[in-house]
Each structure stands twice: as C-alpha cells, then as structure tokens.
C-alpha cells in the first residue's frame, strides 16, 4: 500500500474540512461586533469587515475550493484503495467509507467548530479568506453566470451561496438556546417577512371599508366616526371606486367647534384631505418607508384595473410585526347565545346556512350565493360594511350589529330579534 497516497487523501480531506469551517464561521460572524473591533484598531478586523460587507466573492470561492478538495480526495482514495491495493475492494465500499468520513470531518465537525468559535476563526483566517476570494472570484463569477444561464428562472447574480438567509438560522438557534423568548423570535421573523409581503395581503379589503359620501353633512360625518370608531374615513364620489379624499375627525371637531352652524350647513368635501394612492402589489416594507416620509397614516390601495382594492394604515403594518392589537374590552364570545325564544346573539362570522337553520330564515338563492356569513348578509342589504348600531329587517327578523372589537372595530356579534306581527302588537296593547 502506498502510504504517501493515504497521507495525501487525509491531508486533502483535512483541508476540505478547514475550508468548510471557514465558510460556517464567516456565515456566523456578526458584522457589528467585528466593526467594533475594527474601530479599536484591529487590522484583522478591518480586513474581515471588508469581507463581510461584500461576502459573495469569499463565500463563492470557499464553496468552490471545498468542492474541488472533496472531489480530489474521492479520486485519490479510489485510486489508492481500489487500484493500488489490488485486493478486490469495490468502488461501492470506497464510496460508503468516504461518505461517512466526509460527513463527520467535512460536514459535522467543521460546522460545529465554525459556529462555536466563529469570531476567533474568522479573524484568524481573515487574510487567507481574502486571498482565496481574490484568486478564485473571476472563475466563480464565470461559473455562476453559466449556472444561471442553464437554470430555469432568473438566478442569482452573486451566486446562491452568499445571502442573508443565515440570519434566520441564527435567530432559530438563539430561540432554541433560549437566548431570546419565543414571542421575540416570532416578532423578528415577522420583520423579515415584511420584505416579502404585498399590500394586498395586509390591507382592509374594499368590502370591509367604512366610507362616507362627499355630499354628507359634517354632523353625519362625526356621527359615522363615533359609531365606527375610526378617526380617518375615506370620502367617495360616485361609488367606492371613486375615492376623492380622506376626512379626519379632528378636522371635523375643530370646524364644528369654531363654527357651530357648519355641522348642518357644510358638506364633507369641504374638509377632505388629498388621498394617498398606492398599488396593491407594493411591498409592505417599501410602503412603510414611503408613509413615514410622506407623513401619512392611511393609504388607498388600487388594483391593476384602477379600482379601489382596499385601504391600509401604519397600524395594519405594525400588526404584521406584533400581532393583532386588541383592547381590554375584547372577549371571545360563543357563536350562539339564546336570549329568549324570539332573540339570539350570534357571532358576525357565523355561517349563513347555520344562521338560517337557527331562526328559520328564508333567504333567496341570490343571497345564499352572494354571502357566507351573517356580517356579509348585513353588508349586502346595507350596501356598505356594517358598523355597531347598523340594523336591517329581513323575513320578520331585525338584525342589529353590536360591539366592535379590535383596532379595526369589526362587528363581533349580531343581535337577531323577531319583529312583532300586527296581531301580537294588538294582543300586547290589550
């Protein structure tokens, strides 16, 4: 047996493991901590900061070198153990042996060391990492170009290896090690998700928007604001696709306070502010920056055909990070509560078929096809979203919207009361 060949195989596997360790250490190193060391005058830290700010050349080169060393070790081992020994050792056994050895000494051990001592290793090997990046960057760039050309999709200009995805991995590790709480980790994941979330996924859809016509009086606008619980309400012209402005409750109160007769004599369109329109395909994190710059709290989302898709507020975006915002009055109510033989309190989200069976309500086929919930039925009959206090009469039953919940003040329950017939009213009066 050629011991020189065996030593060469072992050395090749060792260096492949070292390169794998460097890659893991580079992925696990905090740029902020290294920048602090660089500010204190550390030369290796200065070198490493340059690598971490543009990691693609270094990471791509490390991946290339690791793969080249692994292939070289496989070829040398096959030649040494199969050809030179001439003892009938099959290639299959060599592959199995190298798979186990490679998994331990190129996979597990280097990754563990690189993650446990990421900062020390990255600082110590900063110069070799930089040299490898400079040496192999032209070759890896050309190979990435070829790979992107033959791969379906757009591909990655700097390669698929250098990315910020390891931040999520570090976050999961911190959560698993109880460095941060579960709710904190969830909040941070939500921040990352904002970069992939579109407005249409977060907005209040048009069917749930509370709006007011432009020719309504200021008194009616104040009443709507107080009943709905919203301080900013879209103002429409011909229909809900024609949003002409936004009315602010504080503007209404100020105008009425200064001119008492204006509440009945002036119209809503006299106090509207210009609406802020955005496409519903815009990314949420981009919109948040725009709204902060423009100092607006509410934007109207427009679909691809120019119609109103919904509205979104800064609070809606905040809820994507911290979760649903509710107050101390919000409670989880049962779906059905029977008050008497002729009255029920039901959830606004109750299925319309179940509700019809409960009170023996007769609905037309058009109504059954158009809506799925009790709240949807009320909105259909009112021709606008129901707010607390809204009521309709259908098939001898009066449905009244109750108790708005959450920041959006959605109707939580509906009170269903049977309307008294003429004979019953006469009997009661007698």
BABA-389220 format. One record per residue: residue in three letters; x, y, z of N, C-alpha, C in turn. Coordinates in pm, whole numbers, padded with zeros to 5 digits, always signed. Example, Ala and Ser with C-alpha at 12.3 -4.5 7.8 and 13.67 -1.06 7.14 Angstrom:
BEGIN
ALA+01319-00569+00780+01230-00450+00780+01320-00330+00780SER+01285-00225+00708+01367-00106+00714+01290+00003+00787
This chain:
BEGIN
UNK+00085-00119+00000+00000+00000+00000+00089+00125+00000UNK+00051+00225-00079+00127+00349-00091+00085+00444+00020UNK+00170+00452+00125+00135+00538+00238+00137+00686+00199UNK+00215+00720+00098+00216+00859+00052+00078+00898-00001UNK+00014+00807-00071-00120+00834-00124-00222+00846-00011UNK-00208+00761+00092-00301+00767+00205-00288+00900+00277UNK-00162+00944+00299-00140+01072+00366-00197+01186+00283UNK-00184+01176+00152-00238+01280+00063-00391+01287+00074UNK-00457+01172+00079-00604+01168+00093-00646+01233+00224UNK-00577+01196+00333-00610+01250+00465-00589+01402+00466UNK-00478+01447+00409-00449+01591+00406-00554+01666+00324UNK-00594+01607+00214-00696+01672+00129-00828+01683+00202UNK-00869+01575+00271-00992+01580+00349-00981+01683+00463UNK-00862+01690+00523-00842+01786+00631-00861+01929+00582UNK-00799+01963+00470-00811+02099+00419-00953+02129+00370UNK-01021+02026+00319-01161+02046+00281-01245+02078+00404UNK-01215+02012+00516-01284+02041+00641-01252+02181+00692UNK-01126+02224+00677-01089+02359+00720-01166+02463+00640UNK-01176+02442+00509-01249+02537+00425-01397+02540+00465UNK-01456+02423+00493-01595+02419+00539-01612+02493+00671UNK-01512+02481+00759-01516+02552+00887-01511+02703+00865UNK-01428+02748+00772-01417+02891+00743-01549+02946+00688UNK-01613+02867+00604-01741+02913+00547-01846+02928+00658UNK-01854+02829+00748-01950+02837+00858-01919+02954+00950UNK-01791+02974+00980-01751+03085+01067-01786+03219+01003UNK-01767+03230+00873-01798+03355+00804-01948+03383+00808UNK-02029+03280+00791-02174+03296+00795-02224+03332+00935UNK-02152+03286+01038-02200+03303+01175-02142+03425+01246UNK-02055+03498+01180-01989+03612+01243-02075+03738+01231UNK-02083+03812+01341-02161+03936+01344-02077+04052+01292UNK-02129+04119+01190-02060+04234+01133-02048+04346+01237UNK-02150+04365+01318-02149+04471+01418-02035+04454+01517UNK-02015+04331+01566-01908+04305+01663-01771+04325+01600UNK-01756+04283+01474-01628+04298+01407-01598+04446+01380UNK-01701+04522+01347-01681+04665+01325-01634+04734+01453UNK-01683+04690+01568-01637+04748+01694-01489+04720+01715UNK-01445+04599+01683-01302+04565+01695-01219+04645+01595UNK-01275+04665+01475-01202+04743+01374-01184+04887+01418UNK-01286+04941+01485-01276+05079+01536-01172+05092+01645UNK-01141+04981+01710-01040+04982+01815-00899+04960+01761UNK-00886+04951+01627-00754+04944+01567-00707+04806+01525UNK-00793+04705+01525-00753+04570+01486-00741+04559+01334UNK-00622+04520+01286-00601+04509+01141-00679+04391+01083UNK-00679+04278+01153-00753+04161+01103-00903+04190+01099UNK-00951+04268+01197-01092+04306+01198-01125+04396+01080UNK-01036+04490+01048-01056+04575+00931-01066+04493+00803UNK-00980+04392+00794-00980+04304+00677-01110+04224+00670UNK-01154+04176+00786-01276+04095+00791-01400+04178+00764UNK-01401+04304+00806-01515+04392+00779-01536+04406+00629UNK-01428+04424+00555-01440+04436+00409-01499+04309+00348UNK-01463+04194+00404-01516+04067+00352-01665+04055+00383UNK-01704+04088+00507-01843+04070+00549-01937+04168+00481UNK-01889+04286+00444-01975+04381+00376-02005+04338+00233UNK-01911+04264+00171-01934+04206+00038-01888+04061+00041UNK-01971+03972+00099-01926+03835+00123-01928+03744+00001UNK-01995+03784-00106-02014+03694-00221-01883+03638-00276UNK-01781+03719-00309-01657+03661-00364-01593+03559-00272UNK-01585+03590-00142-01521+03499-00048-01600+03370-00032UNK-01732+03382-00012-01815+03264+00011-01816+03174-00113UNK-01834+03232-00230-01834+03153-00353-01701+03080-00373UNK-01591+03148-00341-01459+03087-00354-01440+02972-00256UNK-01486+02989-00133-01476+02882-00033-01557+02760-00075UNK-01676+02782-00130-01758+02670-00178-01686+02597-00291UNK-01625+02673-00381-01555+02612-00495-01435+02530-00447UNK-01355+02586-00356-01236+02516-00307-01275+02391-00229UNK-01379+02401-00147-01425+02284-00071-01469+02172-00164UNK-01545+02207-00267-01591+02105-00361-01473+02044-00437UNK-01376+02127-00478-01260+02076-00552-01178+01981-00465UNK-01156+02015-00339-01080+01928-00250-01154+01798-00222UNK-01286+01805-00210-01364+01684-00185-01357+01588-00303UNK-01369+01642-00423-01358+01559-00543-01219+01500-00555UNK-01118+01582-00528-00980+01532-00534-00957+01420-00434UNK-01007+01435-00313-00991+01331-00212-01061+01202-00255UNK-01177+01214-00319-01251+01095-00366-01171+01022-00472UNK-01116+01096-00566-01037+01033-00674-00913+00965-00618UNK-00841+01034-00530-00719+00976-00472-00751+00853-00389UNK-00858+00857-00312-00894+00742-00230-00933+00623-00316UNK-01006+00649-00423-01046+00540-00514-00924+00476-00578UNK-00832+00562-00621-00711+00509-00685-00627+00429-00586UNK-00617+00476-00463-00532+00411-00364-00594+00281-00313UNK-00723+00284-00280-00785+00169-00214-00836+00064-00311UNK-00859+00100-00437-00914+00004-00533-00807-00045-00630UNK-00732+00049-00684-00637+00012-00790-00505-00037-00733UNK-00446+00040-00639-00311+00006-00592-00310-00115-00499UNK-00412-00132-00417-00413-00246-00324-00435-00378-00395UNK-00512-00373-00505-00541-00493-00585-00595-00608-00499UNK-00677-00575-00404-00735-00677-00316-00885-00693-00339UNK-00930-00639-00449-01071-00657-00482-01166-00568-00406UNK-01115-00462-00343-01202-00369-00271-01287-00293-00373UNK-01417-00303-00363-01505-00244-00463-01517-00093-00445UNK-01554-00027-00555-01574+00118-00552-01689+00154-00457UNK-01790+00065-00448-01904+00091-00361-01860+00108-00216UNK-01768+00021-00170-01721+00031-00032-01640+00159-00010UNK-01568+00200-00112-01492+00325-00102-01587+00443-00089UNK-01695+00441-00171-01794+00550-00166-01859+00555-00028UNK-01897+00439+00025-01961+00434+00157-01866+00488+00264UNK-01738+00442+00258-01638+00486+00357-01618+00637+00351UNK-01601+00691+00229-01577+00834+00214-01701+00916+00253UNK-01821+00860+00232-01943+00932+00270-01948+00953+00420UNK-01920+00845+00496-01921+00858+00642-01809+00948+00692UNK-01689+00929+00636-01576+01012+00679-01600+01158+00643UNK-01649+01183+00521-01675+01319+00478-01785+01386+00559UNK-01888+01309+00594-01997+01367+00673-01947+01413+00809UNK-01855+01336+00867-01803+01371+01000-01700+01483+00992UNK-01599+01465+00902-01484+01554+00903-01494+01672+00806UNK-01594+01670+00718-01616+01786+00630-01750+01851+00662UNK-01842+01773+00718-01973+01827+00748-01991+01868+00892UNK-02000+01770+00983-02038+01797+01122-01930+01871+01200UNK-01810+01815+01205-01703+01872+01289-01667+02016+01248UNK-01642+02044+01121-01609+02182+01084-01722+02281+01111UNK-01846+02238+01082-01959+02328+01106-01974+02359+01255UNK-01953+02258+01340-01963+02279+01483-01855+02376+01533UNK-01731+02351+01490-01621+02440+01530-01643+02581+01476UNK-01684+02591+01351-01705+02722+01289-01813+02802+01356UNK-01915+02736+01405-02025+02807+01471-01990+02838+01617UNK-01918+02748+01683-01884+02769+01824-01781+02882+01841UNK-01687+02891+01748-01578+02988+01760-01571+03075+01634UNK-01686+03119+01587-01693+03189+01458-01607+03314+01455UNK-01615+03396+01560-01543+03524+01559-01392+03502+01558UNK-01342+03414+01646-01198+03390+01653-01144+03331+01524UNK-01217+03234+01470-01171+03168+01346-01171+03266+01229UNK-01279+03342+01215-01288+03437+01104-01180+03543+01112UNK-01151+03593+01233-01045+03693+01248-00907+03634+01218UNK-00882+03513+01266-00751+03450+01247-00724+03419+01099UNK-00828+03376+01027-00810+03338+00887-00859+03447+00791UNK-00870+03570+00838-00922+03677+00752-00837+03696+00627UNK-00703+03694+00642-00616+03713+00526-00628+03600+00424UNK-00620+03471+00467-00638+03362+00369-00774+03366+00299UNK-00880+03402+00374-01013+03411+00312-01015+03518+00205UNK-00954+03634+00236-00949+03743+00138-00869+03702+00015UNK-00757+03631+00035-00674+03587-00078-00749+03487-00166UNK-00820+03393-00102-00899+03297-00180-01006+03368-00261UNK-01070+03468-00200-01172+03544-00271-01117+03615-00392UNK-00999+03677-00378-00936+03747-00491-00890+03650-00599UNK-00840+03533-00556-00783+03438-00651-00890+03369-00735UNK-00999+03327-00672-01100+03246-00743-01224+03325-00785UNK-01233+03452-00747-01353+03530-00780-01383+03535-00930UNK-01282+03560-01017-01314+03562-01162-01369+03428-01212UNK-01309+03317-01163-01354+03185-01207-01495+03155-01156UNK-01520+03181-01028-01653+03153-00974-01760+03243-01037UNK-01724+03366-01069-01820+03455-01136-01862+03398-01271UNK-01763+03347-01347-01794+03288-01477-01879+03162-01462UNK-01846+03080-01362-01923+02957-01340-02066+02988-01295UNK-02083+03092-01211-02217+03133-01169-02298+03183-01288UNK-02234+03255-01378-02302+03303-01499-02352+03186-01582UNK-02268+03083-01598-02309+02964-01675-02422+02891-01603UNK-02409+02877-01469-02513+02810-01392-02647+02880-01401UNK-02646+03013-01394-02771+03089-01407-02831+03074-01546UNK-02744+03062-01647-02792+03052-01786-02865+02920-01811UNK-02819+02813-01748-02880+02681-01774-02986+02645-01670UNK-03004+02732-01567-03102+02706-01463-03230+02782-01491UNK-03347+02718-01484-03474+02789-01504-03490+02901-01402UNK-03546+03011-01445-03565+03125-01356-03457+03229-01373UNK-03467+03334-01296-03376+03448-01309-03237+03417-01258UNK-03227+03337-01152-03097+03307-01095-03049+03417-01002UNK-02928+03398-00948-02870+03494-00855-02739+03547-00913UNK-02732+03678-00926-02616+03739-00990-02487+03711-00914UNK-02494+03714-00780-02376+03690-00699-02366+03546-00650UNK-02452+03460-00701-02449+03320-00662-02547+03291-00549UNK-02589+03166-00537-02689+03129-00437-02632+03104-00298UNK-02498+03113-00285-02437+03076-00157-02427+03194-00062UNK-02402+03314-00117-02386+03433-00033-02520+03502-00017UNK-02580+03491+00099-02710+03553+00123-02723+03585+00270UNK-02831+03653+00304-02857+03686+00444-02949+03584+00510UNK-02974+03472+00441-03065+03373+00497-03012+03314+00627UNK-02878+03319+00645-02824+03263+00768-02867+03342+00891UNK-02914+03463+00871-02966+03541+00984-03086+03471+01047UNK-03172+03414+00963-03285+03338+01015-03239+03215+01092UNK-03134+03150+01041-03080+03033+01111-03026+03072+01248UNK-02954+03184+01252-02901+03231+01379-03015+03266+01476UNK-03122+03320+01421-03238+03354+01504-03301+03228+01562UNK-03312+03123+01479-03368+02996+01527-03279+02935+01636UNK-03147+02947+01617-03055+02894+01717-03069+02970+01848UNK-03079+03103+01838-03094+03185+01959-03223+03151+02031UNK-03329+03123+01956-03456+03085+02017-03446+02949+02083UNK-03381+02854+02014-03367+02719+02069-03282+02719+02195UNK-03180+02805+02200-03093+02814+02318-03149+02905+02425UNK-03274+02956+02402-03344+03042+02498-03268+03172+02525UNK-03192+03216+02423-03127+03347+02433-03232+03456+02419UNK-03333+03431+02336-03446+03522+02322-03574+03443+02341UNK-03682+03513+02378-03810+03447+02401-03878+03412+02269UNK-03975+03320+02276-04044+03276+02156-04117+03391+02087UNK-04183+03477+02166-04257+03587+02105-04164+03690+02043UNK-04045+03707+02101-03946+03797+02042-03896+03742+01909UNK-03870+03611+01904-03825+03549+01779-03932+03560+01672UNK-04058+03538+01711-04167+03549+01615-04177+03691+01560UNK-04155+03788+01646-04161+03928+01602-04050+03958+01502UNK-03930+03907+01528-03818+03930+01437-03840+03860+01303UNK-03896+03739+01308-03930+03670+01183-04032+03751+01104UNK-04127+03814+01173-04227+03895+01105-04164+04015+01036UNK-04060+04071+01098-03989+04183+01036-03925+04138+00905UNK-03862+04020+00906-03803+03966+00783-03911+03943+00677UNK-04027+03895+00720-04133+03864+00626-04191+03988+00558UNK-04174+04105+00618-04226+04228+00556-04165+04251+00418UNK-04043+04204+00400-03977+04221+00271-04037+04136+00162UNK-04124+04040+00199-04186+03952+00100-04338+03964+00101UNK-04392+04057+00179-04537+04072+00193-04586+04188+00109UNK-04695+04165+00033-04753+04269-00050-04871+04335+00022UNK-04902+04455-00022-05009+04532+00041-05141+04456+00041UNK-05171+04386-00067-05300+04317-00079-05318+04210+00029UNK-05207+04162+00088-05215+04061+00192-05245+04121+00329UNK-05228+04250+00344-05239+04315+00474-05358+04411+00481UNK-05397+04468+00369-05494+04577+00366-05633+04534+00412UNK-05712+04635+00449-05855+04615+00473-05922+04612+00336UNK-05986+04502+00296-06046+04496+00163-06161+04594+00148UNK-06192+04627+00024-06296+04726-00003-06429+04688+00061UNK-06459+04558+00067-06587+04514+00124-06597+04543+00273UNK-06484+04569+00341-06485+04597+00484-06453+04743+00514UNK-06439+04824+00410-06408+04965+00430-06530+05043+00478UNK-06509+05132+00573-06612+05228+00614-06583+05358+00541UNK-06680+05409+00465-06661+05530+00386-06784+05619+00398UNK-06772+05741+00348-06883+05836+00353-06888+05913+00221UNK-07010+05945+00177-07026+06020+00053-06985+06166+00074UNK-06936+06228-00032-06882+06364-00021-06988+06470+00006UNK-07117+06440-00024-07222+06539-00004-07290+06527+00132UNK-07239+06444+00220-07294+06432+00354-07255+06553+00437UNK-07332+06582+00541-07302+06696+00628-07192+06661+00727UNK-07134+06762+00787-07030+06739+00886-07085+06665+01006UNK-07209+06692+01044-07271+06623+01156-07282+06473+01128UNK-07319+06438+01006-07329+06296+00969-07191+06231+00971UNK-07090+06305+00931-06954+06250+00932-06906+06226+01074UNK-06935+06319+01165-06897+06299+01305-06970+06179+01364UNK-07098+06165+01331-07176+06052+01381-07117+05920+01332UNK-07080+05915+01203-07021+05793+01149-06887+05762+01217UNK-06806+05864+01239-06676+05843+01303-06694+05789+01445UNK-06788+05844+01519-06811+05799+01656-06867+05658+01662UNK-06958+05627+01570-07017+05492+01569-06919+05387+01521UNK-06838+05421+01423-06744+05322+01367-06616+05311+01448UNK-06581+05420+01519-06457+05417+01597-06335+05457+01518UNK-06351+05504+01394-06239+05544+01310-06224+05696+01308UNK-06100+05742+01315-06074+05886+01312-06038+05934+01173UNK-06016+05844+01078-05989+05879+00939-06080+05794+00850UNK-06158+05857+00767-06257+05786+00686-06245+05830+00540UNK-06237+05735+00447-06234+05772+00305-06364+05840+00262UNK-06352+05937+00174-06467+06008+00119-06479+05969-00028UNK-06600+05927-00070-06619+05879-00206-06710+05974-00284UNK-06698+05964-00417-06783+06043-00505-06898+05960-00556UNK-06887+05911-00680-06995+05835-00741-07013+05697-00678UNK-06901+05630-00649-06907+05497-00587-06777+05474-00510UNK-06763+05353-00456-06645+05324-00374-06516+05317-00453UNK-06523+05311-00585-06403+05317-00667-06356+05461-00688UNK-06442+05556-00653-06411+05697-00673-06381+05762-00538UNK-06262+05734-00484-06220+05793-00357-06163+05932-00386UNK-06229+06035-00331-06190+06172-00362-06110+06236-00248UNK-06104+06171-00133-06028+06230-00023-06043+06151+00105UNK-05983+06203+00211-05989+06143+00344-06036+06251+00441UNK-06134+06219+00523-06183+06313+00623-06128+06273+00760UNK-06075+06372+00834-06018+06348+00966-06116+06396+01073UNK-06134+06315+01176-06224+06352+01284-06179+06481+01352UNK-06050+06499+01366-06001+06620+01434-06033+06745+01352UNK-06033+06732+01217-06072+06846+01134-06220+06878+01151UNK-06301+06773+01161-06445+06793+01180-06475+06862+01313UNK-06414+06811+01419-06439+06867+01552-06392+07012+01559UNK-06277+07040+01502-06225+07176+01505-06318+07272+01431UNK-06366+07230+01313-06454+07316+01234-06587+07340+01305UNK-06645+07235+01359-06773+07248+01428-06758+07330+01556UNK-06647+07314+01626-06624+07389+01749-06612+07539+01720UNK-06544+07572+01609-06525+07713+01576-06648+07775+01510UNK-06725+07692+01437-06845+07743+01368-06959+07644+01391UNK-07041+07670+01489-07144+07576+01530-07243+07545+01420UNK-07272+07643+01335-07371+07620+01230-07316+07538+01114UNK-07186+07514+01112-07127+07440+00999-07166+07293+01000UNK-07202+07236+01115-07230+07092+01121-07349+07053+01034UNK-07440+07143+01008-07555+07114+00923-07548+07185+00788UNK-07467+07290+00779-07464+07371+00657-07351+07336+00562UNK-07245+07274+00614-07130+07242+00530-07124+07092+00498UNK-07063+07064+00385-07053+06926+00338-06913+06870+00367UNK-06906+06739+00361-06781+06670+00393-06669+06710+00299UNK-06699+06728+00170-06593+06755+00073-06522+06888+00098UNK-06576+06971+00185-06511+07099+00214-06391+07081+00308UNK-06382+06966+00376-06273+06943+00471-06185+06823+00435UNK-06207+06764+00318-06130+06644+00283-05984+06677+00256UNK-05899+06584+00290-05757+06593+00257-05729+06502+00138UNK-05625+06533+00059-05596+06450-00059-05567+06306-00021UNK-05621+06209-00094-05591+06067-00064-05451+06030-00112UNK-05394+05930-00049-05261+05880-00086-05281+05743-00151UNK-05265+05737-00283-05291+05615-00358-05163+05534-00375UNK-05175+05401-00362-05061+05311-00385-05113+05184-00453UNK-05032+05117-00533-05076+04989-00593-05083+04879-00489UNK-05178+04789-00503-05190+04682-00404-05080+04577-00416UNK-04996+04590-00520-04885+04496-00538-04756+04544-00471UNK-04758+04663-00413-04637+04719-00349-04599+04637-00228UNK-04469+04624-00204-04421+04553-00086-04444+04639+00038UNK-04478+04574+00148-04518+04645+00269-04404+04728+00326UNK-04281+04672+00325-04171+04746+00386-04139+04872+00306UNK-04159+04869+00174-04140+04988+00093-04248+05092+00124UNK-04371+05046+00141-04480+05137+00173-04459+05204+00308UNK-04408+05129+00405-04386+05185+00538-04287+05302+00530UNK-04182+05286+00451-04086+05394+00435-04152+05515+00369UNK-04233+05490+00266-04300+05599+00196-04396+05674+00287UNK-04472+05601+00367-04569+05665+00455-04500+05745+00565UNK-04387+05697+00611-04310+05772+00710-04257+05901+00650UNK-04208+05892+00526-04154+06010+00460-04263+06112+00429UNK-04376+06061+00378-04488+06150+00341-04571+06193+00462UNK-04549+06132+00577-04622+06163+00700-04773+06142+00682UNK-04807+06027+00627-04947+05989+00614-04969+05859+00690UNK-05088+05841+00743-05119+05722+00822-05213+05627+00748UNK-05272+05672+00640-05369+05589+00568-05346+05603+00418UNK-05345+05492+00348-05326+05491+00203-05436+05408+00139UNK-05480+05449+00020-05581+05376-00056-05510+05286-00156UNK-05537+05155-00147-05475+05058-00238-05560+05045-00364UNK-05493+05051-00479-05561+05045-00608-05518+04918-00680UNK-05614+04848-00742-05581+04725-00813-05530+04755-00954UNK-05502+04651-01030-05443+04669-01163-05537+04734-01262UNK-05666+04737-01231-05763+04798-01323-05798+04941-01281UNK-05734+04991-01176-05759+05128-01132-05870+05142-01032UNK-05932+05031-00992-06039+05036-00893-05984+05029-00751UNK-06066+05065-00656-06025+05061-00516-06020+04916-00467UNK-05902+04873-00422-05886+04738-00371-05906+04732-00219UNK-05874+04842-00151-05887+04846-00006-05809+04963+00049UNK-05785+04961+00177-05703+05064+00240-05609+05000+00340UNK-05500+05070+00368-05400+05019+00461-05350+05135+00547UNK-05327+05107+00673-05275+05209+00765-05142+05162+00822UNK-05072+05254+00886-04947+05217+00952-04974+05114+01061UNK-05090+05124+01125-05125+05027+01229-05142+04887+01172UNK-05193+04876+01049-05203+04745+00985-05066+04682+00967UNK-04969+04764+00927-04832+04714+00909-04772+04675+01043UNK-04800+04756+01146-04749+04725+01279-04804+04592+01329UNK-04930+04564+01298-04990+04438+01341-04924+04317+01276UNK-04867+04336+01157-04794+04227+01093-04670+04190+01173UNK-04620+04283+01253-04500+04258+01332-04535+04209+01472UNK-04626+04280+01539-04654+04250+01680-04778+04165+01699UNK-04854+04141+01591-04977+04063+01605-05098+04151+01622UNK-05216+04088+01633-05342+04159+01645-05342+04247+01769UNK-05382+04371+01750-05390+04467+01860-05535+04475+01907UNK-05560+04436+02031-05695+04441+02087-05690+04521+02216UNK-05808+04558+02266-05811+04630+02392-05872+04545+02502UNK-05884+04606+02623-05929+04528+02739-06075+04488+02733UNK-06151+04544+02638-06293+04513+02627-06320+04395+02533UNK-06218+04351+02460-06238+04244+02363-06246+04110+02435UNK-06343+04030+02397-06363+03898+02457-06397+03798+02347UNK-06362+03673+02370-06402+03567+02279-06542+03519+02316UNK-06639+03552+02232-06779+03519+02262-06818+03388+02195UNK-06912+03313+02253-06962+03191+02188-07036+03227+02059UNK-07048+03131+01968-07107+03161+01839-07256+03192+01850UNK-07326+03124+01940-07471+03146+01956-07506+03154+02103UNK-07581+03257+02141-07637+03269+02276-07786+03298+02261UNK-07869+03208+02315-08013+03229+02309-08057+03315+02426UNK-08111+03432+02396-08157+03525+02499-08300+03492+02540UNK-08384+03466+02442-08523+03426+02467-08568+03344+02346UNK-08698+03310+02344-08749+03233+02230-08744+03313+02101UNK-08744+03446+02112-08750+03530+01993-08628+03618+01975UNK-08518+03587+02042-08398+03669+02024-08273+03584+02048UNK-08172+03609+01965-08045+03538+01974-07932+03639+01955UNK-07821+03612+02018-07698+03687+01991-07600+03590+01926UNK-07558+03622+01803-07475+03530+01726-07347+03600+01684UNK-07245+03521+01653-07120+03575+01602-07141+03631+01462UNK-07077+03743+01432-07089+03802+01299-07028+03712+01192UNK-06938+03620+01234-06873+03529+01140-06948+03397+01126UNK-07064+03386+01187-07141+03261+01180-07183+03233+01036UNK-07172+03107+00997-07209+03068+00862-07356+03098+00835UNK-07385+03154+00719-07520+03200+00689-07619+03084+00683UNK-07575+02966+00639-07664+02850+00635-07702+02805+00776UNK-07604+02804+00867-07632+02767+01006-07725+02869+01071UNK-07705+02996+01040-07790+03101+01095-07934+03088+01044UNK-07947+03056+00916-08081+03039+00858-08154+02923+00924UNK-08082+02814+00950-08144+02700+01018-08183+02735+01162UNK-08102+02820+01227-08126+02854+01367-08257+02929+01384UNK-08282+03031+01300-08402+03114+01319-08506+03091+01209UNK-08482+02986+01127-08574+02952+01018-08593+03072+00924UNK-08478+03128+00886-08477+03245+00798-08486+03199+00653UNK-08572+03264+00577-08588+03230+00436-08508+03329+00351UNK-08404+03278+00287-08318+03361+00203-08339+03324+00056UNK-08320+03422-00030-08327+03394-00173-08199+03323-00216UNK-08204+03258-00330-08086+03187-00380-07973+03284-00410UNK-08008+03407-00452-07904+03508-00480-07831+03547-00353UNK-07907+03561-00243-07844+03597-00116-07751+03486-00069UNK-07792+03362-00081-07711+03249-00035-07582+03238-00115UNK-07586+03270-00242-07467+03261-00326-07374+03380-00306UNK-07430+03496-00266-07351+03619-00257-07272+03629-00128UNK-07320+03570-00018-07255+03588+00111-07235+03454+00180UNK-07143+03454+00279-07115+03333+00356-07140+03350+00505UNK-07146+03474+00553-07159+03499+00696-07274+03594+00725UNK-07308+03606+00855-07412+03700+00897-07369+03844+00868UNK-07242+03874+00895-07191+04008+00866-07198+04037+00716UNK-07171+03937+00636-07181+03955+00491-07324+03982+00447UNK-07422+03915+00510-07562+03938+00477-07602+04082+00510UNK-07558+04133+00626-07591+04270+00662-07527+04370+00566UNK-07403+04344+00529-07335+04434+00435-07405+04434+00299UNK-07456+04316+00258-07526+04305+00130-07654+04388+00131UNK-07729+04381+00239-07855+04454+00247-07833+04604+00270UNK-07728+04638+00345-07700+04779+00372-07628+04847+00256UNK-07565+04763+00170-07482+04810+00059-07360+04885+00110UNK-07315+04852+00228-07191+04903+00285-07159+04817+00406UNK-07037+04826+00457-06998+04744+00570-07077+04785+00694UNK-07120+04687+00771-07197+04714+00893-07104+04763+01004UNK-07153+04861+01080-07082+04911+01197-07174+04897+01317UNK-07121+04904+01439-07208+04891+01557-07326+04988+01550UNK-07447+04933+01566-07569+05013+01558-07644+04996+01428UNK-07578+04946+01324-07646+04922+01197-07748+04810+01213UNK-07860+04821+01143-07963+04718+01155-08037+04701+01023UNK-08089+04582+01003-08172+04552+00887-08289+04467+00934UNK-08395+04465+00855-08509+04378+00881-08523+04284+00762UNK-08524+04153+00789-08533+04055+00683-08618+03938+00730UNK-08723+03907+00654-08810+03793+00681-08863+03793+00825UNK-08900+03910+00875-08958+03919+01007-08859+03923+01121UNK-08730+03934+01090-08627+03940+01193-08547+04069+01178UNK-08520+04134+01289-08435+04252+01290-08294+04210+01335UNK-08197+04239+01250-08058+04208+01282-07986+04339+01314UNK-07925+04347+01431-07856+04467+01476-07710+04436+01507UNK-07619+04509+01444-07476+04489+01467-07437+04543+01603UNK-07355+04466+01676-07314+04505+01811-07163+04505+01824UNK-07117+04570+01928-06981+04564+01983-06870+04543+01883UNK-06811+04652+01836-06691+04642+01753-06574+04598+01837UNK-06486+04516+01781-06370+04465+01854-06244+04493+01775UNK-06131+04494+01845-06003+04513+01780-05983+04656+01732UNK-05861+04682+01681-05831+04816+01635-05916+04856+01517UNK-05956+04760+01434-06039+04791+01318-06187+04802+01353UNK-06219+04777+01479-06357+04794+01527-06455+04708+01449UNK-06413+04585+01416-06502+04496+01343-06620+04456+01431UNK-06736+04439+01367-06853+04393+01439-06830+04250+01486UNK-06848+04226+01615-06821+04094+01671-06947+04010+01680UNK-07058+04072+01721-07182+03997+01739-07298+04069+01672UNK-07402+03993+01643-07525+04047+01583-07643+04000+01667UNK-07729+04094+01705-07848+04062+01782-07964+04039+01685UNK-08019+03919+01686-08132+03883+01600-08260+03879+01684UNK-08357+03965+01652-08483+03974+01726-08599+03961+01629UNK-08696+03878+01668-08813+03861+01584-08902+03986+01595UNK-08942+04039+01479-09029+04155+01476-09171+04113+01514UNK-09239+04191+01600-09376+04158+01642-09472+04179+01527UNK-09561+04081+01504-09663+04095+01400-09775+04186+01449UNK-09864+04224+01358-09975+04313+01394-10064+04250+01500UNK-10093+04119+01487-10179+04052+01584-10113+04051+01722UNK-09982+04030+01725-09912+04027+01853-09911+04164+01918UNK-09894+04271+01837-09894+04406+01892-10033+04440+01952UNK-10140+04400+01884-10275+04425+01935-10298+04353+02066UNK-10251+04227+02071-10269+04147+02193-10194+04208+02310UNK-10073+04259+02285-09994+04320+02392-10060+04448+02443UNK-10121+04525+02351-10186+04652+02392-10311+04628+02473UNK-10377+04514+02447-10499+04482+02524-10459+04435+02664
